[in-house]
């Protein structure tokens, strides 16, 4: 029969729920890094939202079409990448992302699995933990920035991206011709 309090935790068991400010900063940094990793879905959603909002009025539609045509004219001047160059840039972006995410994962594992929550932390230890969390977050953001730069460079030089922009322009033009007929999206 155990003499411990009913609500007491057993010795040696650890909770995986973040308890301190630094733990939460690490989890938040990890979540931001994962969100930034999903840049392609975010870019696709952003493009669709911008196109949708442009359909609300004729003026916004024409402005969005002009922006897309300007973007297309700028990137058509850039040379297309070969398949090899495309794969090299994809690999470099992946390596940069791996290098950026690894310290964040290690810090998350360390803080969640190997640190014991204490009721109080000295100011010196708190400063050290906050600086560690900030360093990991800065490292992650720098790596993600490098990967995004490579991805943007690669994307602007791909035929698929140019085709997507042309498709968006054509869809917006087709919808703008239908807007006055429906009477829903007209300007006052």
C-alpha positions as CSV (number, residue, x, y, z in Angstrom):
1,X,0.0,0.0,0.0
2,X,1.4,3.4,-1.0
3,X,1.7,6.2,1.5
4,X,2.1,9.0,-1.1
5,X,-0.6,11.6,-1.6
6,X,-3.2,10.5,-4.2
7,X,-2.4,13.6,-6.4
8,X,1.4,13.3,-6.2
9,X,3.4,12.2,-9.2
10,X,5.5,9.1,-9.0
11,X,9.3,9.6,-8.8
12,X,11.0,9.4,-12.1
13,X,8.1,10.3,-14.4
14,X,8.2,13.5,-16.4
15,X,5.5,15.5,-17.9
16,X,5.8,16.5,-21.6
17,X,3.6,19.6,-21.2
18,X,5.7,22.8,-21.3
19,X,5.7,24.5,-18.0
20,X,8.1,27.5,-18.2
21,X,8.4,30.5,-20.3
22,X,11.5,29.1,-22.1
23,X,9.6,25.8,-22.8
24,X,6.7,27.7,-24.4
25,X,9.2,29.9,-26.4
26,X,10.8,26.7,-27.8
27,X,7.4,25.2,-28.7
28,X,6.3,28.5,-30.3
29,X,9.6,28.6,-32.3
30,X,9.1,25.1,-33.4
31,X,5.5,25.9,-34.5
32,X,6.7,28.9,-36.4
33,X,9.4,26.9,-38.1
34,X,6.9,24.2,-39.2
35,X,4.6,26.9,-40.5
36,X,7.5,28.4,-42.5
37,X,8.4,25.0,-43.8
38,X,5.1,24.8,-45.4
39,X,5.8,27.8,-47.6
40,X,4.3,26.4,-50.8
41,X,0.9,25.8,-49.3
42,X,1.0,29.2,-47.7
43,X,1.9,30.9,-51.0
44,X,-0.9,29.0,-52.8
45,X,-3.4,30.1,-50.2
46,X,-2.1,33.7,-50.3
47,X,-2.5,33.7,-54.1
48,X,-6.0,32.4,-53.9
49,X,-7.0,34.9,-51.2
50,X,-5.6,37.8,-53.2
51,X,-7.4,36.7,-56.3
52,X,-10.7,36.2,-54.4
53,X,-10.5,39.6,-52.8
54,X,-9.7,41.2,-56.2
55,X,-13.0,39.7,-57.5
56,X,-15.0,41.9,-55.1
57,X,-14.9,44.9,-57.5
58,X,-13.9,45.8,-61.0
59,X,-11.3,48.2,-59.8
60,X,-9.6,45.7,-57.5
61,X,-9.8,43.1,-60.3
62,X,-8.1,45.3,-62.8
63,X,-5.5,46.3,-60.3
64,X,-4.7,42.7,-59.5
65,X,-4.5,41.8,-63.2
66,X,-2.0,44.7,-63.7
67,X,0.0,43.5,-60.7
68,X,0.1,39.9,-62.1
69,X,1.0,41.2,-65.6
70,X,3.8,43.3,-64.1
71,X,5.1,40.3,-62.2
72,X,4.9,38.1,-65.2
73,X,6.8,40.7,-67.4
74,X,9.5,40.9,-64.7
75,X,10.1,37.2,-64.4
76,X,9.9,36.4,-68.1
77,X,13.1,38.3,-68.5
78,X,14.8,35.8,-66.2
79,X,16.3,32.7,-67.8
80,X,14.6,29.3,-67.2
81,X,16.4,26.8,-65.0
82,X,17.4,23.4,-66.4
83,X,16.2,20.3,-64.5
84,X,19.7,19.9,-62.9
85,X,19.8,23.5,-61.7
86,X,16.3,23.1,-60.3
87,X,17.2,20.0,-58.4
88,X,20.4,21.6,-57.0
89,X,18.5,24.6,-55.7
90,X,15.8,22.3,-54.2
91,X,18.6,20.3,-52.5
92,X,20.3,23.4,-51.2
93,X,17.0,24.7,-49.8
94,X,16.4,21.4,-48.1
95,X,19.9,21.3,-46.6
96,X,19.4,24.9,-45.3
97,X,16.1,24.0,-43.8
98,X,17.5,20.8,-42.1
99,X,20.4,22.8,-40.7
100,X,18.0,25.4,-39.4
101,X,15.4,23.0,-37.9
102,X,17.9,20.6,-36.2
103,X,18.9,22.9,-33.3
104,X,15.2,23.8,-32.7
105,X,14.3,20.1,-32.5
106,X,17.3,19.4,-30.2
107,X,16.4,22.3,-27.9
108,X,12.8,21.2,-27.8
109,X,13.8,17.6,-27.0
110,X,16.2,18.8,-24.3
111,X,13.8,21.2,-22.7
112,X,10.8,18.9,-22.7
113,X,12.5,15.6,-21.9
114,X,15.6,16.4,-19.9
115,X,14.8,19.4,-17.7
116,X,13.0,19.2,-14.5
117,X,10.4,21.9,-13.8
118,X,11.4,23.8,-10.6
119,X,9.2,26.2,-8.6
120,X,11.8,28.9,-8.9
121,X,14.6,29.7,-11.2
122,X,17.5,32.0,-10.5
123,X,17.7,35.1,-12.6
124,X,21.0,33.9,-14.1
125,X,19.5,30.6,-15.2
126,X,16.4,32.3,-16.6
127,X,18.6,34.7,-18.6
128,X,20.6,31.7,-19.9
129,X,17.5,29.8,-20.9
130,X,15.9,32.9,-22.6
131,X,19.1,33.6,-24.5
132,X,19.3,29.9,-25.6
133,X,15.7,30.0,-26.8
134,X,16.3,33.3,-28.7
135,X,19.5,31.9,-30.3
136,X,17.6,28.8,-31.5
137,X,14.8,31.0,-32.8
138,X,17.2,33.3,-34.6
139,X,19.0,30.4,-36.1
140,X,15.8,28.9,-37.3
141,X,14.6,32.1,-38.8
142,X,17.9,32.7,-40.6
143,X,17.8,29.2,-42.0
144,X,14.2,29.6,-43.1
145,X,15.1,32.9,-44.7
146,X,17.9,31.3,-46.7
147,X,15.7,28.5,-47.8
148,X,12.9,30.9,-48.8
149,X,15.4,33.0,-50.8
150,X,16.5,29.9,-52.7
151,X,12.9,28.8,-53.3
152,X,11.9,32.2,-54.6
153,X,14.9,32.3,-56.9
154,X,14.1,28.8,-58.2
155,X,10.3,29.5,-58.5
156,X,10.7,32.7,-60.5
157,X,12.8,30.9,-63.0
158,X,10.4,27.9,-63.5
159,X,8.0,27.5,-66.3
160,X,5.3,26.1,-63.9
161,X,5.2,29.3,-61.9
162,X,4.9,31.4,-65.0
163,X,2.0,29.2,-66.2
164,X,0.3,29.6,-62.8
165,X,0.5,33.4,-63.1
166,X,-0.8,33.3,-66.7
167,X,-3.7,31.1,-65.6
168,X,-4.5,33.5,-62.7
169,X,-4.5,36.4,-65.1
170,X,-6.8,34.6,-67.6
171,X,-9.2,33.5,-64.8
172,X,-9.4,37.1,-63.4
173,X,-10.0,38.5,-66.9
174,X,-12.8,35.9,-67.5
175,X,-14.4,36.7,-64.2
176,X,-14.2,40.4,-64.7
177,X,-16.1,40.1,-68.0
178,X,-18.9,38.2,-66.1
179,X,-19.1,40.6,-63.1
180,X,-21.4,43.3,-64.7
181,X,-23.8,40.6,-65.8
182,X,-24.3,39.2,-62.3
183,X,-24.6,42.6,-60.6
184,X,-23.0,41.2,-57.5
185,X,-19.5,42.7,-57.7
186,X,-20.0,46.0,-59.3
187,X,-18.5,49.3,-58.0
188,X,-20.7,52.1,-56.9
